[in-house]
Amino acid sequence: MATNLLANRLATLESQGFVAKEVAADKRSKFTYRLTEKGLDLLPLLLEITLWGPK
């Protein structure tokens, strides 16, 4: 995936409250992303879609 597309998608997920962006502990010029409570709430849905897919 092109880095500009990834950056755009991460920015969208962050603006919608699904992920939180933090400065990486090991390198100040890097960022890490973690799921927020809102993002974690999607896990059951993603699991069901994953199970439904092969059908």
ABEGO torsion letter per residue (X at the ends): XBAAAAAAAAAAAAAAGABBBBBBAABAABBBBBBBAAAAAAAAAAAAAAAAAAX
